[in-house]
Structures are given as C-alpha cells and as structure tokens.
Amino acid sequence: MREHLQVKRWAEQVLPAADLRGLVLLTGARQTGKTTSVRRLYADLAYYNLDAIEYRDQLSAVSSFAWGKTVGKAVLDEVQKAPELLDKVKFAYDDGRLDFSALLGSAQILLLKNIKESLAGRVFLYELFPLMLSELVADEQSELSEPLLARLLASDRPLDCLREEPVVLFGYIAERYQQAQCHLWKWGGMPGLLALDESMRQRWLKSYEITYLERDLGDLARLDDLKPFRRFQKLAALRSGQMLSFSELARDAGVAVETARRYMEYLRLSYQAFLLQPYAENITSQVVKTPKVFWMDCGLLRSLIGRSTDAPMDGHFFETYVAAELIKWLRTLQSDTQLFYYRTRSGLEVDFLLQTMTGFLGLEVKSRKTVSATDLGGMKRLAAKLGERWLGGLVVYCGDQLGEIEPGYWAVPSHRLFG
C-alpha cells in the first residue's frame, strides 16, 4: 500500500481552470484533502485559511470596492468561518473586478445557506469525498484510469464491456487492487491515514471523532449536551446498510422523532452518512418508501461502532462499502446516473439500482467469495417488471473471477468494479 499523501483525485479532473470566469465551491468532510487538491490545482493563487482569526480580521477590513484589486483571485479556505466575506466576493464578481475564486469548507449547511443567499447563479458546487479505490490504485506516474464502473455507466450495452475484460487479474496488478480494497475495508479512505503505520491509524480515527464533534458539529448546531447526539450517532452507524426507521432509532436513542430527523440531517450535511432512497416508480404498488442509511467511510464506521479490523466481512458492512464507492463516484463526477435500492413489502429486493440515461442496471451484493444462479432471483423478477428498460444485472462479490453466471447476469469482483 502506497504511503504518501500525493494521491491524484478525480475531483481535480472536473474542477475548472482558474483562467475561466466563475466561482468554485469545493465542500466535503473534514480531512478529505480539499486543501491539498485545491492548492495543487490553483498553485498560483493566494491562499487564505479563515481558521486563522488574523486572516478573518484582515479580509473583513478590505472594502467591497477594493476586493478585486486587493484580494483578487484567491482560495478562501474554511469560508464558513467568515460568511460575511461572501458578499464582498459577490460584489467584486458582479462588478467585473473579480473573475475567479475558489471557496472551501466542510460545514455544508452554512455554506449552502450563505451560497444560496449570496452567490446563487454564480457559483459551481463540487464535492470531495474520502479516497476511492480507483484513486488508491492509480500509478503516480500516469493519469487516473476510469474504473470499470464508469465504462459500464457510459454504455447503452454495459454487459458488452464485461466481455472485453480478463476473467482474472494476476501478479502485481491483482495484488495492488486487493491491498487497496483491504485498506478501504479496514481503515477507510481518509488521505491522512496513508502516511501512518497501523498502530497510529486507530488513534487518528478516534481523534477524528472528537474533532468532528467539536468543530463540524459545532458549525452545524449549538448543542449544549453532546451525549444524546453521540448515542444517536453510534446507533445510526450500527444500522448502516439497513432501512431506516426514525421512530425506532429515536426510541433506542432516547430522543424525540423530530430530534432524530434533525440529528440525521447533521450527519448527512457533514458527509458522515447518506440516505439512499428506494426506487418508487409505480411498477408495483407494493414498493417500500423507507430510505436506507449508509456511512460514507468504512474506517470511520469501524472506529465509531468499535468493530475490530480483524472482524470477518458481513453483509451490511460490505454493502456499505459498495454503496459508498458508488455514491463517491457518481457525486464526484457529477454523473446523471441515479442510485436507488428496490424492495417491495412482500420481500422482493435488489440491493442497488443504477438508473442511467438508457435504462437500469441492477446490482446484488454478496459478502462471500462465490456466487451462483440462486443469487439472481430478485434481479430477474425486477427485470421482468422493467422490461426493455432493464440493461442487465451484476452480482458484486468478494471473489476474484469475473464471468457470466447466465445470459444477462455477471459476477463481478468488487475490486474490479471500482478499481
């Protein structure tokens, strides 16, 4: 496993150049590498970290009329610490004295609230997540290579792409993919962990929990007592990969249902967790309408719930890993593909449903090293309902071989899909 911090990021491929007219907002969880990526991409721009009160005071003293000339093109980091500066950026931009600025922050609720009020129609929003498998396995001497997932989503006949792939990877490449995936399972994708040995990684993750509660949560809400939230956070994490009942979660956490909804929104806005909605088009009246909750990073999830790095892979944890890789790719690249799960009240379920511009691709997730035709039941029944809109089905699993189980359905190792 590569132990350095200069990992190339897909977000850097989509962020605009500084010579284009526009304002860029890059947001995401703390410690995902926003500052590193932006300073690398916009190395010629002045950089101001508003965590420093001196910068906040100095920039607050600059008048709106002088902003374009005095500050000019710049990177403003932790901009939620001084949201009043957004009005100055807006004025200079509208007045034509400022063509470009990059704004960074990890408290999405404050950022988006102020962006909507101050910079609506002027700012382009981008997100940076923990490292993806395709970023971890990339050769530092060459450009990033699109994962198999990207090629499947770009094709109107995605299963044809699989026929071009080798059945098994061998040698150095296979080892690199497996090691990178194991790292994500055990430690997650926070870039800061790569430079640490294993004895320090658990301490880093625990420190992150404390920092999140003290800083990001402090930016999102003013909670006099953190104990109810911490209890709620752990109980929500224990449900990762499962359908979310706010009433049950509120009861177990000892809070009101509306408080549980508010706490979950804090977790979502701070990029700790995300909710996956069910596909609810009326192909049957029996579909459930309850979202599933997933943690964004397996390392943070493992640390939060006290799961040992030696614990065997189980279904919910592996499903969380797959969900996170899917959502990180789709949201980073701002894909038009939509992600759902499917379940009816009678128990018919497909773990993930990817709705592309041309149809639907189903994914069934199995946390084992072998698959069989018995794993296809749910996808076959859904395929019959969707008809010509069904593009095919994948069983994503922990094994090594990529192959066709039966016509229209393939077994795909998870490290091949995302690597």
Order of alpha helices (4+ residues) and beta strands (2+ residues): alpha-beta-alpha-beta-alpha-alpha-beta-alpha-beta-alpha-beta-alpha-alpha-alpha-alpha-alpha-alpha-alpha-beta-alpha-alpha-beta-beta-alpha-alpha-beta-beta-beta-alpha-beta-beta-beta-alpha
